[in-house]
Amino acid sequence: MAYKRPVSVLVVIHTPALAVLLLERSRHPGFWQSVTGSQEDDEALIETARREVGEETGIAAAASDFIDWQLTNRYEIFAEWRDRYAPGVTHNTEHVFSLCVPESIGVTISPDEHLAWRWLPWNEAAAACFSWSNRDAILELPRRVT
């Protein structure tokens, strides 16, 4: 079994008006989040962000379209998801990026990962997130993009 690396990206996808795209997790209905995903092999983090956005939303964006916030969060991996990681791995390091799209576009989700998607104003999106790191990134979005 190939274990996931405890290094991931969080990508806040937003419009110029700061509507934020959220995805509902399929394994946890009611848990809304931005695009997230683990780094594979020796992939550059920007490529992880680009790949995950494509896989989870169908949005094809160039690496140059992303903004690397140079912000990392370290958090404990939920016990129910630890079996995806090597034995003894309990924490993940998350790197935050953003991607601005021109408008609230339709997306194509992967049903094995997500049940639904929606665009919300940034403050409502932050309140809807189950993850503190995702909430905090969205709350910081107005400062990051102006």
C-alpha positions in Angstrom: 0.0 0.0 0.0 1.3 3.5 -0.9 0.8 5.9 2.0 -0.2 9.5 1.6 2.5 12.1 2.4 1.6 14.3 5.4 2.2 17.3 3.2 -0.8 18.9 1.5 -2.2 22.0 -0.2 -5.3 24.1 0.5 -6.4 26.1 -2.5 -9.0 28.9 -1.9 -10.7 29.4 -5.3 -12.5 32.8 -5.5 -13.8 35.4 -7.9 -12.7 39.1 -8.0 -15.9 39.9 -5.9 -14.6 37.3 -3.3 -17.2 34.6 -3.8 -15.5 31.4 -2.7 -16.0 27.9 -4.1 -16.7 25.2 -1.5 -17.0 21.5 -1.9 -19.0 19.1 0.2 -17.1 15.9 1.2 -18.7 12.7 0.1 -17.4 10.7 3.2 -18.8 13.5 5.5 -22.0 15.1 4.2 -22.3 18.6 5.7 -18.5 19.1 5.8 -17.6 21.9 3.4 -14.1 22.8 2.3 -11.9 24.4 -0.3 -9.8 22.2 -2.6 -7.3 20.2 -0.7 -4.9 17.4 -1.5 -1.7 15.6 -0.7 1.6 16.1 -2.4 2.7 13.1 -4.5 6.2 11.9 -4.6 8.6 14.8 -5.3 6.0 17.0 -7.0 6.4 20.7 -6.5 3.7 22.2 -4.3 2.4 24.5 -7.0 1.9 21.4 -9.2 0.1 19.7 -6.3 -2.2 22.7 -6.2 -2.8 22.7 -10.0 -3.4 19.0 -10.1 -5.8 19.0 -7.2 -7.8 21.9 -8.6 -8.1 20.0 -11.9 -9.1 16.7 -10.3 -11.6 18.2 -7.8 -13.2 20.9 -9.9 -12.3 20.4 -13.6 -10.8 23.9 -13.6 -7.7 23.9 -15.8 -5.4 26.6 -14.5 -1.7 27.3 -15.2 0.8 27.3 -12.4 1.2 31.0 -12.9 -2.5 31.6 -12.1 -2.0 30.5 -8.5 -0.8 32.7 -5.6 1.4 31.0 -3.0 0.6 32.6 0.3 3.8 31.4 1.8 1.6 30.2 4.7 1.7 26.8 6.3 -0.5 25.2 8.9 0.3 22.1 10.9 -2.6 20.1 12.3 -3.5 16.8 13.7 -4.9 14.3 11.2 -8.3 13.1 12.1 -8.0 9.6 13.6 -10.4 8.2 11.0 -8.1 9.3 8.1 -4.8 8.2 9.7 -4.9 4.8 8.0 -4.1 6.6 4.7 -0.7 7.6 6.2 2.3 5.6 7.4 2.1 4.1 10.9 2.9 6.7 13.5 2.1 9.7 11.3 -0.3 12.0 13.2 0.2 15.5 11.8 0.0 17.1 8.4 1.7 20.3 7.1 -0.7 22.2 4.8 0.5 24.9 2.3 -2.0 27.6 1.4 -2.6 28.9 -2.2 -5.4 30.9 -3.9 -6.7 31.0 -7.4 -8.9 33.8 -8.8 -11.4 32.9 -11.5 -13.3 35.5 -13.5 -16.8 34.5 -12.2 -18.7 31.9 -10.2 -18.4 29.2 -12.8 -19.8 25.7 -12.8 -17.4 23.0 -11.8 -17.2 19.2 -12.4 -16.7 17.3 -9.1 -15.5 13.8 -8.6 -18.4 12.0 -6.9 -16.1 9.7 -4.9 -14.6 12.8 -3.2 -17.4 15.3 -3.2 -21.2 15.4 -3.2 -21.9 19.0 -4.1 -20.3 22.4 -4.7 -21.4 26.0 -4.1 -20.2 29.6 -4.3 -20.7 31.7 -1.3 -19.6 35.3 -0.2 -16.2 34.9 1.5 -17.6 35.5 5.1 -20.4 32.9 4.6 -17.9 30.5 3.1 -15.6 30.9 6.1 -18.5 30.2 8.5 -19.4 27.0 6.5 -16.0 25.4 6.6 -15.4 22.5 9.1 -11.7 23.1 9.1 -10.1 25.9 11.2 -7.3 26.3 8.7 -9.7 26.6 5.8 -11.8 29.1 7.7 -8.8 31.2 8.7 -7.5 31.3 5.1 -10.9 32.5 3.8 -11.1 35.1 6.5 -7.7 36.4 5.3 -8.7 36.4 1.7 -9.8 40.1 1.5 -6.4 41.2 2.8 -4.5 38.9 0.5 -6.1 40.0 -2.8 -6.2 43.7 -2.3 
